[in-house]
Amino acid sequence: MTPNERAHEPDRYGIQMVTEYQSPQSQAAVLEAPSCDDLLYIKQESLQRRVARRTFDITLGFVLALITAPVWLLAALAVRLETEGNPFFVQTRIGLGGKPFKMIKLRGMYIDARKRFPHLYDYTRFGDLNFHFHYEEDPRITRVGSFIRKTSIDELPNFLNVLMGTMTLVGPRPEIPDVLDLYGASKAEYLSVKPGVTCLSKITGRDKLTKGETIEIDLDYVRHASFRLDRSIFWRTLKGVVQCQDVFDGALLDGGIIDIDSLEQNPD
């Protein structure tokens, strides 16, 4: 397999591709992140897997968007009746390879939440990743917002992102730029896959996990990604949404290590 040298300028997040290797069966990239001295070898999906995943995303994503549209359109009406402003929330998130994109979801917070509670958006105040991104009694959340977040209805418009190709059905949740700066050496690996509507951390603790725990779990997914694992995560997420669970049923072992093999062999 012959390496193809390519010139890549560092992106806005400081990640630079130094060397790219390609073959019909596999593709890998050596990325350089400013937060660490060593080059990071990031395994990427083969061409066949990318084509299969995209076909799966378009097919199932279209069906799910069609089926769930009445639900999130009614929810959008409820959001608009409770508070003024656009019921849809379009936010810049960071996608595959550090490329920014606009993620669509339902607004669960007051339209002026950032202005009213600016201190809650200063993520550097924690100093590390040992904090909870969402917490109980969040003053920014509306009554309708509390319900649609609990049931994950607020994320149903993400299927539009799947159809547009900026997200996939299963993958680490897309991060916001302010928080991504806290990832350190994990940044490049996290951005080596396309972000998803649901992910491994969502079925193993969700908002009860600290940000650091969430990142470690999702990196475990990146390192073990497979269609069988995707199927298990998607099915468990679907059951959790139908049952309106706050914290999805998961498979955490001692020390916070995900039993990937157990998930793959027992998708139910």
C-alpha positions in Angstrom: 0.0 0.0 0.0 1.7 3.2 -1.2 1.3 6.4 0.9 0.0 9.4 -1.0 1.6 12.5 0.3 -0.9 15.5 0.4 -0.6 19.0 1.5 -3.1 19.9 4.2 -3.3 23.1 6.1 -4.3 22.9 9.7 -8.0 23.4 10.2 -9.5 25.9 12.6 -9.1 23.4 15.4 -5.5 22.8 14.8 -5.8 19.3 13.3 -3.6 18.7 10.3 -3.5 15.6 8.1 0.1 14.8 7.5 0.0 11.6 5.4 -2.9 9.7 3.9 -2.9 6.0 3.0 -5.5 4.5 0.7 -6.4 1.2 -0.9 -9.6 -0.3 -2.3 -10.0 -2.1 1.0 -9.0 0.4 3.7 -8.1 4.0 4.4 -6.2 5.5 7.2 -4.8 8.9 8.1 -2.0 10.2 10.2 -3.2 13.3 12.0 -1.2 15.8 13.9 -2.9 17.6 16.8 -1.2 20.5 18.6 -2.2 19.3 22.0 0.2 16.3 21.9 3.7 15.7 20.6 3.1 12.4 18.8 1.3 11.8 15.5 -2.1 10.2 16.0 -2.9 7.3 13.7 -6.6 7.3 13.1 -8.2 4.3 11.5 -10.9 5.3 9.0 -13.7 3.4 7.4 -13.1 1.5 4.1 -14.7 2.7 0.9 -17.1 -0.3 1.0 -18.2 0.5 4.6 -18.7 4.2 3.8 -20.9 3.4 0.8 -22.9 0.8 2.8 -23.3 3.2 5.8 -24.4 6.1 3.5 -27.0 3.8 1.8 -28.3 2.7 5.1 -28.4 6.2 6.4 -30.4 7.5 3.4 -32.8 4.6 3.4 -33.6 4.3 7.1 -33.1 8.1 7.7 -35.8 8.9 5.1 -38.2 6.4 6.6 -37.6 7.6 10.2 -37.9 11.3 9.2 -41.2 10.6 7.5 -42.6 8.5 10.4 -41.5 10.9 13.1 -42.3 14.2 11.3 -45.8 14.5 12.8 -44.4 14.0 16.3 -41.7 16.7 16.1 -43.9 19.1 14.1 -46.5 18.9 16.9 -43.7 19.3 19.4 -42.5 22.4 17.5 -46.0 23.9 17.8 -45.9 23.2 21.6 -42.5 24.9 21.9 -43.8 28.0 20.0 -47.0 28.2 22.1 -45.0 28.2 25.3 -42.3 30.6 24.4 -41.6 33.2 21.7 -39.1 32.6 19.0 -38.2 29.9 16.5 -39.1 26.4 17.8 -36.2 25.0 15.9 -32.7 25.4 17.1 -29.9 25.5 14.5 -26.4 25.4 16.0 -22.9 25.1 14.7 -21.4 21.7 15.5 -18.2 20.1 14.5 -18.4 17.1 12.2 -16.1 14.7 10.4 -12.5 15.9 10.1 -13.3 19.1 12.1 -15.6 20.5 9.5 -18.3 22.7 11.0 -22.0 22.2 10.0 -25.4 23.3 11.2 -27.2 20.8 13.3 -31.0 21.0 13.5 -33.0 20.2 16.6 -36.0 21.4 18.6 -35.4 24.3 21.0 -35.7 23.1 24.6 -34.4 26.3 26.2 -35.6 29.8 26.5 -34.7 31.8 23.3 -32.5 34.2 25.4 -30.9 31.6 27.6 -27.4 32.5 26.7 -28.1 36.2 27.6 -29.8 35.4 30.9 -27.4 32.7 32.1 -24.0 33.5 30.4 -22.0 31.8 33.2 -23.6 28.5 32.3 -21.9 28.7 28.9 -18.4 29.2 30.3 -17.1 25.6 30.0 -13.6 26.6 30.8 -14.6 27.3 34.4 -14.5 23.6 35.2 -10.8 23.3 34.3 -11.2 19.7 33.1 -13.8 17.3 31.8 -15.2 16.2 35.2 -18.5 18.0 34.8 -22.0 17.3 33.6 -23.1 19.0 30.4 -26.7 18.9 31.4 -28.1 18.7 34.9 -31.3 18.6 36.8 -33.1 21.9 37.6 -31.4 23.7 34.7 -33.0 27.2 34.7 -32.5 27.4 30.9 -35.0 24.6 30.2 -38.6 25.3 29.5 -41.5 23.0 30.6 -42.0 21.7 27.1 -38.3 21.5 26.7 -38.0 19.3 29.7 -40.4 16.8 28.2 -39.0 16.8 24.7 -35.4 16.4 26.1 -36.5 13.6 28.4 -38.1 11.7 25.5 -35.4 12.7 22.9 -38.1 14.2 20.7 -35.9 17.3 20.5 -33.3 15.3 18.5 -35.7 13.9 15.9 -35.0 16.7 13.4 -31.4 15.3 13.4 -32.7 12.9 10.7 -32.6 15.9 8.3 -28.9 16.2 9.0 -28.6 12.5 8.2 -30.3 12.9 4.9 -28.0 15.9 4.1 -25.0 13.8 4.9 -23.6 15.8 7.8 -24.5 13.2 10.3 -25.0 9.4 10.4 -27.5 7.4 12.4 -25.0 6.0 14.9 -21.8 7.8 15.9 -20.5 10.1 18.6 -22.7 13.1 19.2 -21.5 16.2 17.3 -19.7 18.6 19.6 -19.9 22.4 19.9 -16.7 24.3 19.3 -16.3 25.7 22.8 -16.3 22.3 24.4 -14.2 20.6 21.7 -11.3 22.8 22.9 -11.3 20.8 26.1 -10.7 17.4 24.4 -7.0 17.7 24.2 -5.2 14.8 22.6 -8.6 13.0 22.1 -9.8 15.6 19.6 -8.4 14.2 16.4 -9.7 10.6 17.1 -13.1 11.9 18.1 -13.4 13.8 14.8 -12.2 10.8 12.7 -15.8 9.5 12.3 -19.0 11.2 11.3 -21.2 12.3 14.2 -24.4 10.4 14.9 -28.0 10.8 16.0 -27.4 8.3 18.8 -24.2 6.8 20.2 -22.8 4.4 22.7 -22.7 6.9 25.6 -26.4 7.6 25.0 -27.3 4.0 25.9 -24.9 3.7 28.9 -25.7 6.7 31.1 -26.6 9.7 29.0 -26.8 12.9 31.2 -25.6 11.0 34.3 -22.2 10.7 32.8 -19.5 13.4 33.2 -18.2 14.9 30.0 -15.0 12.9 30.4 -16.8 9.6 30.8 -18.9 10.4 27.7 -15.8 11.0 25.6 -14.1 7.8 26.8 -17.2 5.7 26.0 -17.6 7.3 22.5 -13.9 6.8 21.8 -14.4 3.2 22.6 -17.1 3.1 19.9 -14.7 4.8 17.4 -12.1 2.0 18.1 -14.6 -0.8 17.7 -17.2 0.4 15.2 -19.0 -2.2 13.3 -22.5 -2.7 11.7 -23.3 -5.2 14.5 -22.5 -2.7 17.2 -24.4 0.0 15.3 -27.4 -2.2 15.2 -27.3 -2.9 18.9 -26.9 0.8 19.8 -29.7 1.8 17.4 -32.1 -0.8 18.7 -31.4 0.0 22.4 -31.9 3.7 21.7 -35.2 3.0 19.9 -36.4 1.0 22.9 -35.3 3.7 25.3 -37.2 6.4 23.4 -40.4 4.4 23.1 -40.2 3.7 26.9 -39.4 7.4 27.6 -36.4 6.4 29.7 -34.2 9.2 31.1 -31.2 7.0 31.2 -31.0 4.2 28.7 -30.3 0.6 29.6 -26.6 -0.1 29.1 -23.7 -2.4 29.8 -21.1 -0.7 31.9 -18.6 -3.0 33.6 -16.4 -2.3 36.5 -14.1 0.7 35.9 -16.5 2.2 33.4 -15.4 -0.1 30.5 -18.0 -0.9 27.9 -18.5 -4.6 27.2 -18.5 -4.2 23.4 -18.6 -7.9 22.7 -21.7 -8.3 24.9 -23.4 -5.5 23.1 -22.6 -7.0 19.7 -23.7 -10.5 20.7 -26.9 -9.4 22.5 -28.4 -6.4 20.7 -31.6 -6.7 22.7 
